[in-house]
Amino acid sequence: MSENEKPEEMSKYELKKLINELEDIRGRNTELVSLYIPAGYDMSKISEFVTSEQSEAENIKSKHTRTNVQDALGKIGRKVSEEHETPENGVAFFAGNVSDTEGRPDIKIWEVVPPQTIESRHYRCDKEFVLDPLRQMVVDDRVYGLIVTDKNSAAIGYLRGNSVKTAFTLESNVPGKTRAGGQSAQRFARLRKQMLKTFLQEIAEKAKSAFMDKARDGELLGIIIGGPGFVKDKLVDDGYIHQELEDEIVDIESLNYSGEEALEELVSKAEDAIEDSQVVHEKNLVNEFFTNLKEENGKSEYGVEPVYKALKMGAVDTLLISENVDMFEATYQCPKGHEKEIFEEEALISDSVKCGECNEEMKLEDISDIVDAFGEKAEEMGTELEIIGDGHEEGQRLLNMGGVAGILRYRIR
């Protein structure tokens, strides 16, 4: 977006990409400026505040930092003065020096109209941008609780959206069934039983810590428990799980192993119980794509240009794009009216290319994020667009294939 354009409200996908971009920017000193303005604020007073902060920046000892902060505030001030009123959800500004070369500043500004309301005004100069208010807008707080255990280890985690996160891992001291020397069989069995009981109590306490607040806030969609052997069942049947959480258990699954690495297996095994979750929806789509590919039935296409060609033909039923694919569409035009589209990483896009039809120089007309470019065409063609996360195995497979694929309505070759 150019500095003269009015910003539109961002989608969650666009906001997530911007957050990733801003997270990578670090200032040499406290020279990165963040300003959040909720809806309804008097923009003339915000303008006065920014001007005041510019004057205050005169007190910064470092000449380079002082100049960079004042220039960043100057850019924000100009943007604020153009706005007569705040957008419905408020607006946030981020500005600062993004140059890697010391002494040669490059002051950039981002104006963000988020998909959810900004709750409070916030201003800060720091070595990094203040992004937590935006991060909260792209996170669905609803989760499935996950517990995997056997007698040796356990893991407790969450399935949130399309990603699995670990909250706790535990190791037990429960010995095997082999009796230690010098101990009677009965004493050893009692000791082993008590140690297992202690371990199960610890799992239950960690589960309470991880899930109870979510349950009481209505953000716990259910609890899924799994593992090899009998311990998973004992955890439930013997009443270790807190009563409020016991009512949230939606599935118990037998797994091949336990520990943190088994959380993904638990999600896969419990797909029927969590069929409404985003991760299962994404996995099913990616698996359908790969099944078509394996069967060579002509119903799958992958790669940016082949998929875009199929999309323009109206042949794509469902378009799959990895949320972390870093690709843009560059549109060029020559003096004779010929047009050309190139798909490339933004840093590799040239200002001009040679026209393949008349050999004239083609000028860069527009750059669009691949989701915007493909999404517009998908809407035109009645194609479903699905953004696929890479927090699960299927999402990683799609990303490894280039991150762009299509499930076709009919064979095209």
N, C-alpha and C positions, 0 to 999 in steps of 0.2 A: 504493500500500500504506500503510495507517495504521501509526502507530508501535507499536500493540499487536499487530499481526499478525506471525506467524512467517514469515520469507521462505522462498520456495521456490527451488529451483535454477533459474537463468535459462537460457533458450535463447540461442543465439548471436545471434539476431535481437534479442531483448530487451536483451542486453548491449550490442550495437552501438548501439542507440538510447540507452541510458543513458550510454554513453561520449560520444556526441554532445552529450547534455544537460550532462554534467559539464564537458566541454571548454569550453563557453561561459561558465562561471562564473569570475570573476576577483575576487580579494580586493583591498581597498585596501592592505592590508599582509599580512604573513605570518600570516593568520588562518584559512586553510582547512586542515583536519586530515584526513590520510589514514592509515589503520591497516589493515594486512594481517595476518591471523592464519592460519597453516597449520593443517591438521587435527592433532589430538592435543595442542594446547597446553592447559595448565591455565588455564581461564578465570578462576579466582580470582586467579591471579598476573597475568593481563592486567588484571584489575580494579584490582589494587594499582598496576600500572604507570601506568594512566590517572589514578588518584588522585594519584600522585606527580607526573605531568606537570602536572596542574591546579595543584598547589602551586608547581611551578617557574615556572608562567606568571605568578605574582605579581611576578616580576622584570622583566616586560615594561614598558617605560617608558610607552608610549602607553596611556592609560586605555581608549580604545575598543578597541584591539587586544587588550589584556589581558582585557577583559570578554568579547569575542567568542570568543577562544580558550578561555577557561575555560567559557563556556556550551556551546561545541561539544564540548569534552571531557566536560562533564557529561552531554550527550545520549548520547555514545558510552559513557560509564561506565554509565549506566542500562541501555543495551542489553546490554552485556557481562555485567552482573550478572544479567540474566534468563536467560543461556545457561549451562547446566550443562556442555555439551560443544560442541566445534566441529562444524559440519556435515562431511560426508565430504570435501568439496573445500576446506574452510576457509571463512573469511568475511572480508569487507572492509567497513570503515566509512568513510564520507566525511561530514564535517560542517563547517558554516561559515555565515557570514553571506552571504545571497544578495540582500539588500536593495539597491536602487539609490539609496535615500535615506540620505545620511550622517546618523548620529545616531539612526536608527530601524532597528535591526538586525532581521533576520529569519533566525534560525538554523534551518537545515534539516539533516536527517540522512538518509543513504541506507545501507541494510544490504544487502550484495550476497553472495549465494551463487553463485559462478560455475560455468559448465559444465565447467571443467577445474580441476585442483588448483592451489592457491596454493603456490608452492615455498618461500618464505621470509617471515619476519616483517619488516615494514617500517613505520616510523612517520615522519611528517614534517608540520611546519607550514610552509605556503608560500603564495604568492599564487595558486597554482593547485593542483588536485588531482593526485596522482601516479597516472597512468593507464596507464603503459606495461605493467605486468603484465597488465592486462585487455585491452589492445590486442592483445597476443600471442595471446590466446585466441580472437580472432575472425578471425585471419588464417590462411588455409591457405598454408603455406610452399611448397607444390608449385607449380611454374610451367612454362610453355612459354617458351623463349627465342625472341625475335624479332629478325631482322636484315633491314633493307631498305637497298638501296644501288644507286646508279649511279655514274658516274665523278665526279659533282659533289658528292654528299652521301650521308650514311648516318645511320641511327638504329638503336640497339640498345635493346630493351625487354623487358618481361615480359608474359605473359598469366597473371594470377593470379586464379583464380576467375572472376568476371564482369567484371574490369576490366583495361585495358591501361595499363601504366605505362612511361614512358621512363626509361632508365638513362643513355644517352649519345647525343649528336648530334655529327656530325663534318662538316666541310666540307673539300673537297680543293682543291688548287691546280693540278689537271691542266688544261692548256689545251685548247682545241678543236683540230681537225685543221688549221686554217689555219696555215700556216707563218709565223713571225715574220720580219721583215725582216732581212737580213744573215746568217741562219742557213741552213746547207745543209739540205736535206730530210732527209737521213739523220741529221744531228746532232739536228735537232728531233724526229724520231721516237724516237731513243734517249732524249732528255730526257723526252719525254712518257711513254714506257714506264716509265722509272725512277720518275717521279712517281706514276704509277698503282700501281706495285709498292709504293712507300712508303705510299700511302693504304690499300691492301689489308692491308698489315702492321699498320697502325694499327687498322683495323677488327678484325682478328683478335686483337690484344692487348686491345682493349676488350671483345670477346666473351669472351675468357678471364677477364678481370677480373669480368665480370658473371655468368658461368655456371659456372665451374669448381668453385667451392665447392658450389654447388647440385648439380652432377653427382656430386661425390664423397660428398655427404650423402644421395644418393638422392632429391633433391627436384626434379630436372630431368626433366620429363615428355617433353621432346623439344625440338629446335630447328627453327624454320621460317625459311627465307630467301627473300627476294623482292626484286623491283625491275624496272624496265624495262631492256631491253638485255642485254648480255653480261656485265656486271661481276659480277652475282650468281653466275653460273656459274663465272666465272674464280676467284672467291673460294674456291669448293669444289674445282673440278677441278685447280687448280694447287697445292693443298696448303697454303693459307694457314691454314686452321682447324686448331687443335691436334687431334692425333689422338684424344684422349679425347672432345673435343667433336664431332669429325667423326662418330663412331659414334652420336651423339645426333640427327643431322639426320634428320627425318622427312618433310620436304617442301620443295620449291623451287618458287616461284610467280612467274609473270610479272605485273607490276603496271603500272598506268598512270603512276605517278610514284614518287618516292623521298622520303627525309626523314621527319621525325617524323610528319607527317600521313598517311603511308602505312602506319603500323603497324596501324591499324584495318582498312584494305583487305586487308592481309596476312592478318589473322585471318579475315576473311570469305571470302577466296579459298581458305584452307586448311581449310575446315570439315570436309572428309572425313577429313583427317589428325588433326583434334582433335575428332572427333565426340563424344568422351566428356567434353569439358570443360563446365563449368557455363555459360560464356558462350554456347556454341553451343546448348546445351539451352534457355537462356532466349530467345535470338534466334529459335529455331524456334517456340517457343510464341507469342511476340508476333507473329511473322509469320503464324502460323496464325490468330490472332485478327483481324489486319488483312485477311487474305485473305477470311475469312468476311464481314467488314464490307463490303469492296469488292464482293463477289459478291451481297450482300444476301440471303443464304440463311437468315437468321434464326438462325444459330449463334453469333453474337457479341452480347454485351451489355456496356455500360460505364456508369460513374457509380455512386456508392456505393449510392444507394437502389434503382435498377433492378436492380443485380447482387444486392443483398441479397434483394430480392423473388424473383428467379429462384432464388437459393440456397435459400430456404425452401421453394420449390416442388419442390426436388430436380432442377432442370433444368440445373444447372451441372456440367459434367464436370471442368473445370480452372479454378480461381480464380487470377487473377493480381493481385498487389498489389505496388506499387513499394516498395522498402525505405525510401524517403525520403518516403513519403506521411505527412503530419502530420494524422491524423484519429483521432477517438475516438467511441465509441458512448456516448451518455448515455441511461439508462433512467429514465423518470419514472412515477409512479403517483399517482392521485388517491384521495380518501377512499372513492369508490364502486367502487374496484377496477379502473378503466380504466388501461391501460398505453400508453406511447408511447415510441418510440425516435427519437432525433435524432442525426444524424452531423455532427460539427462539430470545429473545432480546439479544443483543451482550454481555451485562454484565453477562448473565446467561449461556453463552456457556462454556462448560467444555473442558479441553485439551484432555480428553479421556473418552470413554464410553465402556461398555461391549458389545461384539458382541452377538446378539440374536441367531446366528446360531451355533457358535462354542465356545462361552463363553470366547474367547480371548479378550485382551484389544485392542480397536480400537483407533487409533491415529487421532487427528484432522489434516486434510489435507488442508482444505481451508474454508474461511469465505467470503460470498458474501452478499451484500445488496439484499433484497428480489426482488427489481425491476430489478437488474442485473440478478439474478438467473432465475426469471420468464420470464424476457424479452428475454433472450437467447433462452429459450425453446419455447416461443411464436413465435419468428422469425423462428425457425426451423419448427414449425407446421402451419405457415401461419395464426397465430392468431393476431388480433389487440390488442395492449396494450394501455390502456387509464389511465392516472394519474388523479385522481379525487380530486379536492380541497375540503376543509371542510368549505368554507366560505358561503355555502348555506345549506338549510335544507336537501336536498337529500344527499349532501356530508357528513353531520353529521350522517345521518342514516346509510350510508355505513360504516363510521368509527366505529359507535356503534355496527355494526355487525361483527367487527373484521378487517375491512379495505381491505379485499381481497374477490373478487367475480368473477364469470364467467357467461356470457350469452352463453349457449351451442348451438351447431349446431343440436344436437339430444339428446334424452333421453338416459341416461346411466344406470338408475336403476329404 
